[in-house]
Amino acid sequence: MIRRSPFSRALMALALVATAVWAGTTYTDFLSALGQRESSLRPDAENRFTHYVGLYQMGEAAMQDIGLYSGDATSRNDFTGSFSGRYGVSSLADFKSNPDAQTQAITDYHNRVWNSYLTRGGVGGAADYIGTEVGGITVTQSGLIAAAHLVGAGAVNAWLASGGADTPADAMGTKMTEYLARFAGYTLSPVAPSFAAVAAATPTGGAAVVAGAGTYAYTAAPLTPGASAPPPAAAASVLPSAPAYGATSIGAGFKAATGYEPFEVRALMVNIAGALLVTWLAYVALSSFGSFAAGFTSVIDIGTDVVRAILIAAVILMMLN
């Protein structure tokens, strides 16, 4: 009897290739890349100049937008007002010590930015620029969210409308075009992952090298000598209620997130599957002939094995098409 293990190995290889196409560009990867850039993934990070705080460097205005902070009488990020208790956060100290709450908060905030400030419920506005090139940079949904995170949605909309004429920068001198390129090509979601997943992610989207990168200087929260940081509190159970991120069509959203048309990825996968099947058919034919030459099988058995292999390959290719 001839073993059929090469077929199972071929299917496993195909599955691994399909998985590799998506690796490193999920929403979890996006948050990991953003957190690494903003705070080196330090939940207690605080910018010594602007006083933005946490993994993703949020300020009072962003927290007010999602109902986490009540606001106060000053325009500074001094957090002298009260926290609402959302996500289990009742103080600035709570916020800094709860990375899961921070991840929920930034997801809610980015969802609001996309649906209310950059677009109208996910369509129009900045969404119309997805897939186009502005100022020499291909516009993607994740790049737009990151740019708005840096300089604000209003500045991003103005930049798009001007055709990239004037490039805004944040208080630290980092240009929004750096974020537009650095965080391009990730998929987005209204559902927040856990901080453990964010910390373990290996993001691969965006530009590999971005010239003129700015540097954030944050001040770590003081810890008592010999004491360990408190464990993160449980994430909030309520998921974002705003509409999901979206483009004008599934195809447009897919291209904005990956840089490829759906049919291009599908054609690649079909070609890979075809190549694997041809290799497997050749293996079956050669193995059968080798068994016949050694006297272990007959001509009828060879024909049966080859025909069976061809039928299996044909069924798989029909399913792919």
N, C-alpha and C positions, 0 to 999 in steps of 0.2 A: 504493500500500500504506500502511496506517495502522500507525504504530510501536506496539509493545507495551511500551515503556519505562515508562509510568506504572504498569503492574502490578508490574514489578520494583521500582520505587521505593516502591510501597505496601507490598510485603512487607518491604523493607528498613526502612521506618519502623516497621512492626510489631515487627520484631526489635529495633530500638533502644529502643522503648518497653518491651518485655519485659526487656531488659537493665537499663534504668533502675530497674525495680522492685527489683532486688537490689543496686544500686550503693550502696556506703557502709555496708553492714550485715553484711559477712562477718566471719569470725573474724579475718582479717588486720586488718580495720578495728577490731575490738574491741581487739586487742592494740595497735594504733597509738594509739587513744584512751586506753587505760590507760597506755601508756608516756609519752604526752604529759602526762598528769595527774600521774604519779608522779615523772618525772625529766626532763621536757622532751626525752624520747628521748635521754638521755645514758647510754651504756653504762657509763661510769665514775663515775656519780653515787653519792654517799654522803650519807645524811642525817646532819647533824652532831650531832643529838641521839640518835636511835635506832640509827644506824649500819646501817640497812638499805641494801642496795647494788644497783646496776645499773639497767637500764631499768625494771624493774617493782618495784624496791625489795624484794628478797627478803632474808629473815633466815636465821639458822642453822636454826631449827625447820623451815622450809619446805624447805630444802636437805636436811635429814636425812630428811624424809618421802619424798623421791625418790631417796635413796641417793647424793647428791652429796657430803654432808659427814658426817664421823664423829661430830661433837659434841665437847664439851669439858666441863671441870669447872665452868664458870660459866653463868649464865642470860643473860648479856649477849651481844650480837652482836659479840664480839671476834675470832671466827674464829681462835682459837689451836689448834684441832684440825687434822686433816688432811682433804684432799679426796680423793675416790675415783678421780679420773681420768675419770669419766663425762663424756660430751660433749667430751672432750679437756681437761677442767679439772682441774688438779692443785694449784692455789693460788688465793688470792683475786685475785691479779694476773691470772692466767689468765682467771678469771671476768669481771673488769671489762673485759678487752680483747677478749672474744669475744661479741659481741651475738647471733650465731646460737646459741651454746650457751645464752645466757640465755633466748632465745625457746623453745628446746627444753625447758629446765628449767621455765619457767613453764607451758608447755602440759602437761607431765607432772604438775606440781603441781595445776593446776586440774582436770585429769582425775581425780586422786585425791580432791580435795576434793569433787567432785560425786558420784562413785561410792561413796566410803567414809564421808564425813563429813556431807554434806547429804542423801544418799539411800542406798538399798540397791541398788547396782548400777544406778542410774538411775531407780528407781521408789520410791514412798513418800516419807515425810519431807517435805523442802522441795519435792519435785516435785509434791506434792498441792496446793500453793498457787499453782502457775503459772496465770496468767490471772485470779486473784482480786485483790481490792483489800485491802491491809492498811495501815492508817495513812494512807489517802488516796493510796497509791501502787500502781499495777498491778505485780504481781510477774511478772518474766520470768526465764528461766534465766540469761541473761547478767548481769542485775542481781544475782541471787543470788550468782553466782560472784564478781563484783566486790565485793559487800558482804562476803563471806567473806574475800576477799583483804585487805580493809581491817581488819576487826575479828575475824576468825576464824569458823569454821563454827559453833562452839558458841554464840557470841553471836547469830548469825543465826537459828539454830534456836530459841533462847530468845525472840527478838523475834517470830518468826512465831507461836510458841505463845501468847504474851501478847496477840496481836492488835495489836501495835504500841504497847503501853502504854509501855514504856521503850525509848528509842532509844540504843543504845551508840555510843561514838565511839572513835577511835583515840587514841594518845598525843599527837597534834598537835591534837586537838579536832575532827577531821572526823567528822561523823555518818555512820553506815552508810546512812541513808536518802538521803544525797546520792549515794552510789555506786549504790544500788539504782535511782535515777531516771536518773542521768547515763549509766549503761552499759546501759540497758534496750534490748531490741529487736534485739540482734545475734545472729547464728547462731554456734554453737560447733563445735569440731572437735577430735579427739584428735591430729590431724596438725599439726605446727608449720610455719608458713610461714618463709621466709627473712627475715632482718632487713631486707634491701633492699626486700622487698615491704611490710613493716611501715612502714618509713620513708617509702615512696612513697604509702601509703594516704591516703584522704580520708574518714574516718569521718563518718557522718551520723546514727547511731542515738542513742538516749537523749534526755534532756531538753535543749532548746536553752539554757535558762538555769537554773541551780541556785542558789538563794539560800544565803548563808552558807557559801560554799566556803572550805575551809581552804587554807593555803599550806604547801607543803613547802620546807624550807631544806636543800639538799644542798650538799656540798662536792666540787667537781670534783677529780679526781686530778691531782697535779702533773705537768707535762710539762716536759721539757728545752727551754729556749729554742731556737727554730729547728727543733726536731725535730717530725716529724709522727707522728700516732698509728699504731700498728702495724695492718696489715690484719687483718680478722677471720679467725679460723681456720675451717676447714670444719665444717659442722654434723654432728652425730652421725648415723650411718646407721641407727640403731635407732629405730623409731617407738614411741610409747607402746603398751604392751601392755594397759593397763586398758581396760575396756569403753568404747565411745563414749558421748558425752553423749547423753541421750535422755529423752523424756517417756514417758507411758504409751501414747501412740499417735503416729503420724506427724502427724495433724492437730493434736494438742495441742502437739507440739514446734514445728510450723510457726507456730501462733498465738503461742506463747511467744516465738519469735524475732522475729516480724514485727508482731504485734499484730492480724493479720487471719486470718480463717478461710480455708482453701484455696479453698473454693467462691467466696468473695468476690473473691479475686484472679483466679480463672478467669473469673468472670462479667465482671469489668472488661476482661480481655483479649479475650473474645468480643465485647463491645460495641465495643471499639476496632477490632477486625478487621472487624466488620460495618459500622461507619461508613466505614472506609477502602474497603471493597469497594463500598459504595453510591456513594461519590464517584468511584471508578474506573469503575463502570458508567455513571454520568452523563457522564463524560468521553468514554467510548467512543461513546455514543449521539450526543452533540453533535458530536464530531469526524467521525463517519460522515455525519451530516446536513449538516455544513458541506462535506464533500467532495462529497456529492451535489448540493448547491446550486451548487457551483462547476463541476460537470460532470465531476469526476474519477472518480466511481464510480456504480454503478447501485443500483436499489432492492434487487436480489437481494444485492448485496455488503453493503448496509447491514444487511439481515436476518441474513446470515451472521455478520457481526461482532458484532451485538448478541446473537444466540443463543449464539455461542461464549463471549462474555463472561459471560452469565448462567450457562451450564453450569460455567465455571471457578469463578465465585463460589459456586455451589451446592455443588460438590465441596469447596471450602475450608471452607465453613460446616459441612458434614457432618463433616469431619475434626475441626473444633473442638468439635462436639457429641458 
